[in-house]
Amino acid sequence: VSNDSTFYKKEQYAPDTLRKYLKNGFRHSIPLSTSVNVLKYFNISPGITFNQRFYFSSIEKELIEKGNFNGTSDSILTRTIYGLKAPIDFSFNVGLSTRIFGKFNFYHTKLIAIRHVITPSIGFGYRPDYSEDKFGYYKKIGVLNDTTRTLFQQYSIYENGVYGSPAAGKSAAVGLSLGNNFESKWKNKKD
């Protein structure tokens, strides 16, 4: 068994070991949802999921040597910025459903009736684009620069976080479903 030489050092850097070498953070998630009857025959189910992460550091990248298109690559310096950060993200969804009943009766047979239940539903989900500047979770750095063109590379300031970062890219989805259920009722053999 061997010990981690960095973690158990008794030198001047030991107090900073947790801060510098361990990924750490906290996360909590709060899903809120409800179901409401609307116009007697429809159920609407809105919901929102709220996520928050707590990190004790973030990163910042800086281009320190610009490459060119002749084969020279860029040199990017990544700095760790210490301090409590709490990125927040949320997603929203809503569903609408109803049930349609049908009943078929049979006479003079052991089968008394068949009930058919159709459950149509439609759902919508949405998540904002957390890479937009207004949130401040993502930054851009210019790379591959020559005298005529600069390309930009996007990065998350929480990309080294143990719980990741809020997602980049807007998401909107619509879902449709149709459930069918058949039930039958039979005469007892004693009847």
C-alpha positions in Angstrom: 0.0 0.0 0.0 1.4 3.4 -0.9 0.3 6.8 0.2 -0.3 9.8 -2.0 2.9 11.8 -1.5 1.2 15.1 -2.2 -1.7 14.6 0.2 0.4 13.6 3.2 3.2 16.1 2.8 4.2 18.0 5.9 5.7 20.9 4.2 4.7 24.5 3.6 2.2 23.5 0.9 0.2 21.0 3.0 -2.6 23.5 4.1 -3.4 24.1 0.4 -3.6 20.4 -0.6 -7.4 20.2 -0.4 -7.8 23.4 -2.3 -5.3 22.8 -5.0 -5.4 19.0 -5.7 -8.9 17.7 -4.9 -12.0 18.3 -7.0 -14.7 19.3 -4.6 -18.1 21.0 -4.6 -21.8 20.6 -3.5 -24.9 20.2 -5.6 -28.6 20.2 -5.0 -31.5 19.7 -7.3 -35.1 20.7 -6.7 -37.8 19.2 -9.0 -41.2 20.9 -8.7 -44.3 19.6 -10.4 -48.0 19.5 -10.1 -51.1 18.2 -11.9 -54.3 20.3 -12.4 -57.6 19.3 -13.9 -58.7 21.7 -16.7 -62.0 21.9 -18.4 -63.1 18.7 -16.6 -61.6 16.2 -19.0 -57.9 17.3 -19.3 -55.0 17.1 -17.0 -52.1 19.6 -17.3 -48.8 18.8 -15.6 -46.3 21.7 -15.4 -42.9 21.1 -13.9 -39.6 22.8 -13.4 -36.2 21.4 -12.3 -33.8 23.7 -10.5 -30.1 22.8 -10.2 -27.4 24.6 -8.3 -23.7 23.7 -7.9 -21.3 25.2 -5.4 -17.7 25.3 -6.4 -14.7 26.7 -4.6 -12.8 27.5 -7.8 -13.3 28.2 -11.5 -10.9 28.5 -14.4 -9.8 31.2 -16.8 -7.9 30.6 -20.0 -5.5 33.1 -21.6 -3.7 32.9 -25.0 -0.1 33.6 -24.2 1.5 32.7 -27.6 -0.5 33.0 -30.8 0.1 30.3 -33.5 -0.4 30.7 -37.2 -1.6 28.6 -40.0 1.9 27.6 -41.0 2.1 24.9 -38.3 2.8 26.8 -35.1 0.3 25.9 -32.4 -1.2 28.2 -29.8 -0.1 28.2 -26.2 -3.0 28.6 -23.8 -2.5 29.2 -20.1 -5.2 27.9 -17.7 -5.4 29.7 -14.4 -7.4 28.5 -11.4 -9.4 31.3 -9.7 -10.3 30.5 -6.1 -13.5 31.7 -4.5 -17.1 30.4 -4.0 -19.1 30.2 -7.2 -22.7 28.9 -7.5 -23.9 28.3 -11.1 -27.6 27.8 -11.4 -29.6 26.1 -14.2 -33.2 25.1 -14.7 -35.4 23.3 -17.2 -39.1 23.5 -17.7 -41.7 21.0 -18.9 -45.4 20.8 -19.3 -47.7 17.9 -20.3 -51.3 17.7 -21.3 -53.3 14.4 -21.3 -56.8 13.1 -21.2 -58.5 9.7 -21.2 -61.1 8.4 -23.7 -63.3 5.4 -22.6 -65.1 2.9 -24.8 -67.1 -0.1 -23.7 -68.4 -3.1 -25.7 -71.0 -5.3 -24.2 -71.5 -9.0 -25.2 -74.6 -11.1 -24.6 -75.1 -14.8 -24.3 -71.4 -15.5 -24.0 -68.9 -16.0 -21.2 -67.4 -12.7 -22.1 -69.5 -9.9 -20.6 -67.7 -6.7 -21.7 -64.5 -5.2 -23.0 -63.4 -1.7 -22.0 -61.0 0.2 -24.1 -59.1 3.2 -22.6 -57.1 5.5 -24.9 -54.7 7.9 -23.2 -53.4 10.6 -25.6 -50.8 13.0 -24.3 -48.5 15.8 -25.5 -45.5 17.2 -23.7 -43.1 20.1 -24.2 -39.7 20.6 -22.5 -37.3 23.6 -22.6 -33.8 24.4 -21.4 -32.1 27.7 -22.1 -28.6 28.0 -23.6 -26.3 28.5 -20.7 -23.4 29.4 -22.9 -24.9 32.8 -23.6 -22.9 35.8 -22.3 -25.7 36.9 -19.9 -25.1 33.8 -17.7 -21.3 34.2 -17.5 -20.7 30.4 -17.3 -18.8 30.2 -20.6 -16.0 32.4 -22.1 -14.3 32.6 -25.4 -10.7 32.7 -26.3 -9.2 33.6 -29.7 -7.0 30.8 -31.2 -5.2 30.1 -34.4 -4.5 33.8 -35.1 -2.7 35.1 -38.1 -2.9 38.6 -39.6 -6.2 38.0 -41.3 -8.3 35.7 -39.2 -9.1 34.8 -35.6 -11.2 31.8 -34.5 -12.8 31.6 -31.1 -12.9 28.6 -28.9 -15.6 28.5 -26.2 -14.9 26.9 -22.8 -16.8 26.6 -19.5 -15.2 28.2 -16.5 -16.5 25.1 -14.5 -15.2 22.5 -16.9 -13.0 21.0 -14.1 -15.8 20.9 -11.6 -16.8 17.6 -10.1 -20.4 18.1 -11.2 -19.7 19.6 -14.6 -21.2 22.9 -15.7 -24.7 24.0 -17.0 -25.2 22.7 -20.5 -24.4 24.7 -23.6 -27.0 24.9 -26.3 -30.7 25.6 -26.1 -33.0 22.6 -26.0 -36.7 22.4 -26.9 -38.6 19.2 -27.4 -42.2 18.1 -28.1 -43.3 14.6 -27.3 -46.5 12.8 -28.4 -47.8 9.5 -27.0 -50.9 7.4 -27.3 -51.6 4.7 -24.7 -54.1 1.9 -25.2 -55.4 -0.4 -22.5 -57.9 -3.2 -23.0 -59.8 -4.8 -20.0 -62.3 -7.7 -20.2 -64.9 -9.0 -17.8 -65.9 -12.7 -17.8 -68.7 -14.6 -16.2 -67.9 -16.8 -13.3 -68.0 -20.5 -14.1 -70.6 -20.9 -11.3 -73.0 -18.5 -13.1 
